[in-house]
C-alpha cells in the first residue's frame, strides 16, 4: 500500500495525464487477459488444497493447476500475437502500439504468479505471501524512480517497473511452494476443479467487468486524461482493498475449515465480527478522507489532481461495501455455495453497467462511483439471504449501525466547514458513540492493545540487537 502511493507520487509529478492514462488502459488489458485465462481455477485451488492434508493429493492439485494455467496463458498470448492490430484498433489508438507488445509477457508471468499465490493461500503460507508482496512493492518502487525520473522512460519505464518485479516474485513463489513440480496432469482432479470453478469463472469475469468497465467507459467519453484523474482517485481505496485481501487470504481458508466440521455458530460469529469491524474502520477512514482529502492530494499529488478528491471520498464509502461483499461472498464459496456469488454479481453488474452509461456522462468520474455504490447496496441483502439459508446467521445491524452513524457524521460536514479541529471532533465523536453503542467493543481494544504491544516488543528487540 505504502509503496503504491509512493509510486503515485512519481506518476503525478513526472508523467503527463495522457501518458499515464495510456498505461492504465494497458493494465486493464492485462487484467482482462488474466480473467479470461484462469477459468475459475484460482480460488477453487485454494479451497481444495486447504481441504485436504494428503500430501500426494495436494501435489496432484498443484501440478495439474500449474500445467493448465501455463497452457491457457500460452493460448491467450498466441491469440494476442495474431490479432495485435485488431486489438490496437479496438482500443481506439489510446494505448501506444509499442506498449501492446509487452502484453503477452505480462500475461504469462502474472498468470503463473497469481496461481502460485492461490497455492500458497491453500498451504497457509501467509508469511511467504507477505514476503512476496513486500518484494514486489519495494522493487517496483525502486525501478519506477530510476526509470521514470533520471532515465525519463515514461510509460515504458512503468512497464519494466512492473514486469521485472513480477518475474522476481514468481521465482520466490516457486521456491516457497516446495512441492517439487512434476509434469503431472491428473484428469480426475482437473474435472473436479473445473466443475467446481466454472461458476467462479463467470463470477471473476463479472468482477473484472464491474471493476474496470468504468475505466473503459470514461476513456470512451472523455479520453486518457480523465482516466488518469479517476485512477488517482481510486489508487488509495484500491491499495486498502489489496491490504484487505491479506485478511481474506486468512479468512477464507479458516471458514473452509470450520465448514468441514459443520461449526455454523462459529462461522456466523466470525462473519458478523468481520462485518462489524469492517464498517467501523471503514467509517473512520471515510471521515479522515473527507476532512483531509483536499490537503493530501494538494501536497502529495500536485494541484493538477485536485479533481480526483470528490471521487476519492466517494470511493472510500464504496470500499466499505466492497469489503462487506467480500466477507459474505467468500463465506458463501467456503460453505459450498459457489454459484451464489455469480448470481449476485450478474444482478449487480447489470445495475452498475446500466448506471455507468447514465451517470458517467452526467457526473463524469463521480458518476462511476455512484453507480458502483448503487449496485453494491442493492445486492447486499441477497448475500445475507443466501447465507441465512445455509445456517449462517448474518446480523444486518452489525454493519448498518456504524454506517448510519457515519451518514450522520458526514451530514454535519454540510453544516460546518471542514478544518483540522472539526475533523478531529467528528473522529472522536464517531469513536466514542461507536463504543457506547456496542459497535466498538472492549475486546476489540484489548486485541488492538495486544497486537500493538507485540509490534513494539519486536521493534525494541531489533533496536537493542542493533
C-alpha positions in Angstrom: 0.0 0.0 0.0 2.7 2.5 1.0 4.9 1.5 -2.0 1.9 2.0 -4.3 1.2 5.5 -3.0 4.9 6.4 -3.3 4.9 5.3 -6.9 1.8 7.5 -7.5 3.9 10.5 -6.3 6.3 9.8 -9.2 3.4 9.4 -11.7 1.9 12.7 -10.6 5.0 14.8 -10.9 7.0 13.3 -13.7 4.4 12.0 -16.2 1.6 13.6 -18.2 -2.0 12.6 -17.6 -2.3 11.3 -21.2 0.8 9.1 -20.9 -0.2 7.7 -17.5 -3.8 7.2 -18.8 -2.5 5.1 -21.7 -0.5 2.9 -19.3 -3.7 2.4 -17.2 -5.5 1.1 -20.3 -2.7 -1.4 -20.8 -3.2 -2.6 -17.2 -6.9 -3.0 -17.9 -6.0 -5.3 -20.9 -3.7 -7.3 -18.7 -6.5 -7.8 -16.1 -8.8 -8.8 -18.9 -6.5 -11.5 -20.2 -5.8 -12.9 -16.7 -9.5 -13.0 -16.0 -10.2 -14.9 -19.2 -7.3 -17.3 -18.8 -7.9 -18.6 -15.3 -11.2 -20.4 -16.0 -12.2 -20.4 -12.3 -9.2 -22.5 -11.2 -7.6 -19.9 -8.8 -10.0 -19.7 -5.8 -11.0 -23.3 -6.2 -7.4 -24.5 -5.9 -7.1 -22.7 -2.6 -10.2 -24.4 -1.3 -9.2 -27.9 -2.3 -5.6 -27.6 -1.1 -6.8 -26.2 2.3 -9.5 -29.0 2.5 -7.0 -32.0 2.4 -4.0 -32.9 4.4 -2.9 -35.7 2.0 0.5 -34.6 0.5 0.1 -36.7 -2.6 -3.4 -35.2 -3.4 -2.1 -31.7 -2.8 0.8 -32.3 -5.2 -1.7 -33.6 -7.9 -3.8 -30.5 -7.5 -0.9 -28.1 -7.7 0.8 -29.7 -10.7 -2.5 -30.1 -12.6 -3.3 -26.5 -12.0 0.1 -25.1 -12.9 0.1 -27.0 -16.2 -3.4 -25.9 -17.1 -2.7 -22.3 -16.2 0.5 -22.2 -18.2 -1.2 -23.7 -21.3 -4.1 -21.3 -21.0 -1.8 -18.3 -20.8 0.2 -19.5 -23.8 -3.0 -19.8 -25.8 -4.1 -16.3 -25.0 -0.6 -15.0 -25.8 -0.8 -16.6 -29.3 -4.2 -15.0 -29.9 -2.9 -11.6 -29.0 0.1 -12.1 -31.3 -2.2 -13.0 -34.2 -4.6 -10.2 -33.6 -2.5 -7.3 -32.2 -3.5 -4.9 -34.9 -7.2 -5.6 -34.3 -6.6 -5.0 -30.5 -4.9 -1.7 -31.2 -7.9 -0.5 -33.3 -10.3 -1.8 -30.7 -8.7 0.4 -28.1 -9.1 3.4 -30.4 -5.3 4.0 -30.5 -5.4 5.2 -26.9 -2.8 2.6 -25.9 0.5 3.0 -27.8 1.1 0.0 -30.0 4.7 -0.4 -28.6 3.2 -0.9 -25.2 0.9 -3.6 -26.5 4.0 -5.7 -27.5 4.6 -6.3 -23.8 1.1 -7.7 -23.2 2.0 -11.4 -23.8 4.9 -11.3 -21.4 2.8 -9.7 -18.7 0.0 -12.3 -19.2 2.3 -15.3 -19.0 4.3 -14.2 -16.0 1.4 -12.7 -14.0 -0.9 -15.6 -14.8 1.6 -18.0 -13.2 2.3 -15.6 -10.3 -1.4 -15.2 -9.5 -1.8 -19.0 -9.5 1.1 -19.6 -7.2 -0.3 -17.0 -4.8 -3.6 -19.1 -4.5 -1.5 -22.2 -4.0 0.3 -20.5 -1.1 -3.0 -19.5 0.4 -4.2 -23.1 0.3 -1.0 -24.2 2.0 -1.5 -21.4 4.6 2.0 -20.0 3.9 0.9 -16.4 4.7 4.4 -15.3 5.7 5.7 -16.3 2.2 2.9 -14.2 0.7 3.8 -11.2 2.8 7.5 -11.5 1.7 6.5 -11.7 -1.9 4.2 -8.7 -1.7 6.9 -6.7 0.1 9.5 -7.7 -2.5 7.2 -6.7 -5.4 6.3 -3.3 -3.8 9.9 -2.3 -2.9 11.4 -3.5 -6.3 8.7 -1.8 -8.3 9.2 1.5 -6.4 13.0 1.5 -6.9 12.6 0.7 -10.6 9.9 3.3 -11.1 12.0 6.1 -9.5 15.1 5.1 -11.6 13.3 4.5 -15.0 10.9 7.4 -14.8 12.9 10.3 -13.2 16.5 10.2 -14.3 16.1 7.9 -17.4 12.8 9.6 -18.4 11.4 6.4 -20.0 7.8 7.4 -19.2 5.2 4.6 -19.8 7.9 2.2 -21.0 9.6 2.7 -17.6 6.4 1.7 -15.8 6.2 -1.4 -18.0 9.6 -2.6 -16.8 9.0 -1.5 -13.2 6.1 -3.9 -13.2 7.4 -6.8 -15.3 10.8 -7.2 -13.6 9.4 -7.4 -10.0 6.8 -9.9 -11.3 9.5 -12.2 -12.6 11.4 -12.0 -9.3 8.3 -12.7 -7.3 7.4 -15.7 -9.5 10.8 -17.2 -8.7 10.3 -16.7 -5.0 6.8 -18.2 -5.2 8.1 -21.3 -6.9 10.7 -21.8 -4.2 8.1 -21.1 -1.4 5.6 -23.8 -2.6 8.3 -26.6 -2.2 6.0 -29.2 -3.8 8.6 -30.5 -6.2 6.9 -29.7 -9.6 6.4 -32.7 -11.9 4.8 -32.9 -15.3 1.7 -34.5 -13.8 -1.7 -33.7 -15.1 -4.4 -35.6 -13.2 -7.6 -35.7 -15.3 -9.9 -36.6 -12.5 -8.7 -33.7 -10.3 -8.9 -31.4 -13.3 -12.6 -32.3 -13.9 -13.4 -31.7 -10.2 -11.6 -28.3 -10.2 -13.1 -27.2 -13.4 -16.7 -28.3 -12.4 -16.4 -26.5 -9.1 -14.6 -23.5 -10.5 -16.8 -22.8 -13.6 -19.4 -20.7 -11.7 -16.5 -18.9 -10.0 -15.1 -18.2 -13.5 -18.2 -16.4 -14.5 -18.0 -14.5 -11.2 -14.4 -13.5 -11.9 -15.3 -12.2 -15.4 -18.2 -10.2 -14.0 -15.9 -8.9 -11.2 -13.4 -7.7 -13.8 -16.2 -6.1 -15.9 -17.6 -4.5 -12.8 -14.2 -3.1 -11.6 -12.8 -2.0 -15.0 -15.8 -1.3 -17.3 -15.9 2.2 -15.7 -12.3 2.9 -16.9 -13.2 1.9 -20.5 -16.5 4.0 -20.4 -14.6 7.0 -19.0 -11.9 6.6 -21.7 -14.6 6.4 -24.4 -16.4 9.6 -23.3 -13.5 11.7 -22.0 -10.1 10.2 -23.0 -6.9 9.2 -21.2 -6.5 12.4 -19.1 -9.8 11.8 -17.3 -8.8 8.2 -16.8 -5.7 9.4 -15.0 -7.8 11.6 -12.7 -10.0 8.6 -11.9 -7.0 6.3 -11.4 -5.5 8.7 -8.9 -8.9 8.8 -7.1 -9.1 5.0 -6.9 -5.5 4.3 -6.1 -5.7 4.7 -2.3 -9.0 2.8 -1.9 -7.6 0.0 -4.2 -4.4 -0.1 -2.1 -6.5 -0.5 1.0 -8.6 -3.2 -0.8 -5.4 -5.1 -1.6 -4.4 -4.8 2.1 -7.8 -6.2 3.0 -7.1 -9.1 0.6 -4.5 -10.2 3.1 -7.3 -10.6 5.7 -9.4 -12.5 3.1 -6.4 -14.8 2.4 -6.7 -15.9 6.1 -10.5 -15.6 6.5 -11.4 -17.9 3.5 -9.3 -21.0 4.4 -10.4 -20.5 8.1 -14.1 -20.5 7.2 -13.5 -23.5 4.9 -12.0 -25.5 7.8 -14.9 -24.5 10.1 -17.4 -25.6 7.5 -15.7 -29.0 7.1 -16.6 -29.7 10.8 -20.1 -28.0 10.4 -19.4 -25.3 13.0 -22.1 -22.9 11.8 -22.3 -20.9 15.0 -18.5 -20.1 14.9 -18.9 -19.2 11.2 -21.7 -16.8 12.0 -19.8 -15.2 14.8 -16.7 -14.8 12.5 -18.7 -13.2 9.7 -20.6 -10.8 12.0 -17.4 -9.8 13.8 -15.7 -9.1 10.4 -18.6 -7.1 9.1 -18.9 -5.0 12.3 -15.2 -4.1 12.3 -15.2 -3.5 8.6 -18.0 -0.9 8.8 -16.4 0.8 11.9 -12.9 1.0 10.5 -14.2 2.0 7.1 -16.2 4.8 8.7 -13.0 6.1 10.4 -11.3 6.1 7.0 -14.2 7.9 5.3 -14.2 10.7 7.9 -10.4 11.1 7.6 -10.6 11.2 3.8 -13.5 13.8 3.9 -11.5 16.1 6.1 -8.0 15.6 4.8 -8.5 14.6 1.1 -8.0 18.0 -0.4 -4.9 18.7 1.6 -3.5 15.2 0.9 -3.9 15.5 -2.9 -2.6 19.0 -3.0 0.6 18.1 -1.0 1.4 14.7 -2.4 -0.1 14.5 -5.9 0.0 18.2 -7.0 -2.9 20.5 -7.8 -3.5 19.0 -11.3 -5.1 16.1 -9.5 -7.4 18.0 -7.2 -10.4 17.0 -9.4 -9.7 13.5 -8.0 -10.7 14.4 -4.5 -14.6 14.1 -4.8 -14.5 10.6 -6.4 -11.8 9.6 -3.9 -14.0 10.4 -1.0 -17.0 8.6 -2.6 -14.7 5.6 -3.3 -13.8 5.3 0.3 -17.5 4.8 1.1 -17.8 2.2 -1.8 -14.8 0.4 -0.2 -16.8 -0.4 2.9 -19.5 -2.1 0.8 -16.8 -4.0 -1.3 -15.3 -5.4 1.9 -18.7 -6.4 3.2 -19.5 -8.1 -0.1 -16.1 -9.9 0.1 -16.7 -11.1 3.6 -20.1 -12.7 2.7 -19.2 -13.7 -0.8 -16.1 -15.7 0.2 -18.1 -17.2 3.0 -20.7 -18.5 0.5 -17.9 -20.1 -1.5 -16.3 -21.6 1.6 -19.6 -23.3 2.6 -20.1 -24.8 -0.9 -22.4 -22.2 -2.4 -20.0 -21.2 -5.1 -22.8 -20.5 -7.7 -24.5 -17.9 -5.5 -21.8 -15.1 -5.8 -22.1 -15.5 -9.6 -25.9 -15.0 -9.5 -25.5 -12.0 -7.2 -22.8 -10.4 -9.4 -24.9 -10.8 -12.5 -27.6 -8.7 -10.9 -25.0 -6.2 -9.6 -23.2 -6.0 -13.0 -26.5 -5.3 -14.8 -27.4 -2.5 -12.4 -23.9 -0.9 -12.4 -23.3 -1.2 -16.2 -26.6 0.5 -17.0 -25.9 3.2 -14.4 -22.5 3.8 -16.0 -23.9 5.0 -19.3 -26.4 7.2 -17.5 -24.3 8.7 -14.7 -20.8 9.0 -16.2 -21.9 11.4 -19.0 -23.7 13.4 -16.3 -21.2 13.4 -13.4 -18.0 12.2 -15.1 -15.8 10.1 -12.8 -18.1 10.7 -9.8 -20.9 9.1 -11.8 -18.9 5.9 -12.0 -18.5 5.8 -8.2 -22.2 6.4 -7.6 -23.1 3.6 -10.0 -20.8 1.2 -8.1 -22.4 2.2 -4.7 -25.9 1.7 -6.0 -25.1 -1.8 -7.3 -23.4 -2.9 -4.1 -26.2 -1.6 -1.9 -28.9 -3.3 -3.9 -27.3 -6.8 -3.8 -26.2 -6.7 -0.2 -29.4 -8.2 1.2 -29.0 -11.1 -1.3 -25.8 -12.2 0.4 -27.5 -12.1 3.7 -30.4 -14.2 2.4 -28.3 -16.9 0.9 -26.1 -17.2 4.0 -29.1 -17.5 6.3 -30.5 -20.3 4.2 -27.3 -22.2 4.9 -27.5 -21.7 8.7 -25.1 -18.8 8.8 -26.9 -16.2 10.8 -25.7 -12.8 9.5 -26.6 -9.8 11.6 -27.5 -6.8 9.4 -27.5 -4.4 12.3 -23.8 -5.3 12.9 -22.8 -3.2 9.9 -25.8 -1.0 9.4 -25.4 0.7 12.8 -21.9 2.1 12.0 -23.0 3.0 8.5 -25.9 5.0 9.9 -23.7 6.7 12.4 -21.2 7.6 9.6 -24.0 9.1 7.5 -25.0 11.4 10.4 -21.4 12.5 10.8 -20.9 13.2 7.0 -24.2 15.3 7.1 -22.5 17.6 9.6 -19.9 18.5 7.0 -22.6 20.3 5.1 -23.2 22.4 8.1 -19.7 23.0 9.4 -16.7 23.9 7.1 -14.0 21.2 7.2 -10.9 22.0 9.2 -8.5 20.1 11.4 -10.4 20.8 14.6 -13.8 19.8 13.1 -12.3 16.7 11.7 -10.7 15.6 15.0 -14.0 16.3 16.8 -16.0 14.2 14.4 -13.5 11.4 14.6 -13.6 11.3 18.4 -17.4 11.6 18.4 -17.7 8.7 16.0 -15.3 6.5 18.0 -17.0 7.3 21.4 -20.5 6.8 20.2 -19.5 3.6 18.5 -18.0 2.3 21.8 -21.1 3.3 23.8 -23.5 1.7 21.3 -21.6 -1.6 21.1 -20.1 -1.1 17.6 -16.6 -0.9 19.1 -16.2 -3.4 21.9 -13.8 -3.8 24.8 -12.3 -7.0 23.4 -11.5 -5.1 20.1 -9.5 -2.6 22.1 -7.8 -5.3 24.1 -6.9 -7.2 20.9 -5.5 -3.9 19.4 -3.5 -3.3 22.5 -2.1 -6.8 22.5 -1.1 -6.6 18.8 0.4 -3.2 19.2 2.4 -4.4 22.2 3.8 -7.3 20.2 4.9 -4.9 17.4 6.6 -2.6 20.0 8.3 -5.5 21.6 9.7 -6.8 18.3 10.9 -3.3 17.4 12.6 -2.8 20.8 14.3 -6.2 20.4 15.5 -5.4 16.9 16.7 -2.0 18.0 18.5 -3.4 21.1 20.1 -6.1 18.9 21.4 -3.5 16.5 
